[in-house]
Amino acid sequence: MAHKFSKAFIAALIAADLARAVPAGAENFPPPSPEFIEQVRQALLQRPEIMLEVFALLEEQQSAQEAVADLEIVASVAHELFEGLDPAKPILVEFQDYNCGYCRRVHANVAELKRQRPDLQVVLLETPVLGEASRHAAEVALALKATEGADAYERFADALMTLQGNADPVSVRATLTDLGFDAEAVIQAAAEGVGDDDLSRAERLARQVGARGTPYFVGPGGLVRGFGSPEDLSAITLPPETDPEQDQTGGGG
């Protein structure tokens, strides 16, 4: 059964934490008295907004720590993940599955972001996590990319993401035909392993960045796990801004 903390209990916890906090260089000061702890507790009870401020600060610190950790993940794979791209232009890498409902929903947001920022470089990485039908669709998509080029791949990927129904062998074949491709030839190429190296690379990169599900976005500025608004996605397409104070000091060495 879930335990609901009372305001008094929370106030007591915060007061105890404040009492245990020892300022640097003040190790020889006597510990706070019970009376002082009680005064802190009463102050927190009388002004509960202080607790909200404390919780907000803790959340802000946690978010900052997570952002730093995300940038470390990006840095560990940036050389390979962003290879061949222009670092001066925005970059967005998406790990996707054609049968993922959230991937299909976020597809419109990616399209909107591309409309807003025509110089955006979008990289799609096939990450079929939803079974054999998804894997087949990914294999066919990559075989098409290898045989017909990036533009053909993009058209096919866009069509699968806007399907009315699952991406399965029947709909994949129909989509290829509708787009004017030789479905038999592309599917045969996929069966022969054309594009398998790209799929293995995408799956390896997914493990390295922690993408255990889809959609999952990586950019020079961080990560977006799951569904993201155009604003969320835009925020990670460029590296974080340089600290102005660092610029004024000339960096440092």
Buried (B, 14 or more C-beta within 10 A) or exposed (E): EEEEEEEEEBBBBBBBEBBEEEEEEEEEEEEBEEEEBEEBBEEBBEEEEBBEEBEEEEEEEEEEEEBEEBBEBBEEBBEEBBEEBEEEEBBBBBBBBBBBEBBBEBBEBBBBBBEEBEEBBBBBBBBBBBEEBBBBBBBBBBBBBBBBEEEBBBBBBEBBBEBEEBBBEEBBBBBBEEBEBEBEBBBEBBEEEBBBEBBEBBBEBBEBBEBEBBBBBBBBBBBBBEBBEBEBBBBBBBBEEEEEEEEEEEEEE
